[in-house]
């Protein structure tokens, strides 16, 4: 019986949430829009990174490096052709650099992959900053309302406490948005840095493997990777 009393938690219903938003004042409208945007962006990025992790294929990447080391360029192209791994896709694009240098083709492809990985990070960074600022704005308007009630001819205690409550709710909501977004934002930045390192390391390996080996007899220089 005592354990059941300790483990009881308040039940959050739709009416409770609506009442919470209503007591937060008008500033809660942009705050809730920002919160909704944060949830959508974080969910999209989480799904994208999970999908990327499933597409990574280290074994195939090693097979491609082995083929390049043995100067089997056509086999390396074939292995890389159907992979969805961004690192292997970069290599595939580099091996088909008909109109540019190998290094330039790898850089362009790596840049495109990093652009996909860094999508919405600027929006998340903006949300982290905007959430507390909206909460602070709600704090100011709530306190202003409370002091306005104090100056009235008939002092309404409910209006004063309502203004203070509005200020606290807006502040809590803004900080909650920032905290909710900041943790995944830092995680995504770390994953982006890791992906950038993998792309740069793979590009360096491709350049070394395709330039250090002697050309196939009878093949003109510069046509090996065409």
C-alpha positions, 0 to 999 in steps of 0.5 A: 500500500505504501509502495503504491502511494509512492509510485503515483504520478500525475496523469497528463491529459489533453485538457491538462496540456491545453490548460497549461498552454492557456495559463502561459499566455499569448506568448505560448503560441509561438512557443508551441510552434517552435516546440512542434518544429523542434520535434519534427526536425529532431525526429527527421534527423534521428530517422535519417541517421539511423538509415545512414547507419544501416547503409554503411558497409565497411566490408564492401569498402575494404573490398573496393580498396583491395581492388584499387590496390591491385589496380582492378579499377573496373572491379572497384567501379562495379563494387561501388556502383550499387552501394548506398553507403555515402563513403562508397558513393563518393568513391564511385563518383570519383572513379567516374571523373570524366570531366574533372580530376579525381581529387575534385570529383571526390571533393564534390561528392563528399561535399554533397554527402556532408550537405545531406548529413548537415541538413536542418542543423542550422534550424536546430541551432536557431531553435536552441537560441529562440526557445529561451528567448521566447520564454524570456519574452513571456516572462517579461509580459507576464510580470508586466501583467502582474504589476499592472494588476497591482496598480489597479483600483481593486487589487485582484490576487488572481490576476497577480498570481496569474501573471507570475504563473504566466511568466514561469510557464513561458520560461519553463517551456522555452528552456524545455525546448532548448534542452530537448533540442540541444542534446540531439544537436550536439550528437548530430554534430559529432556524427557529422564530424565522424562522417567527414573524417570517414569521407576524407580518409577514404578519399585520401586512400583512393588517391594514394592507391590510384597514384602509387601503383604503376599503370597497366602496360600499354595504358596511357596515363590519365586514362586508368580511371576514365 
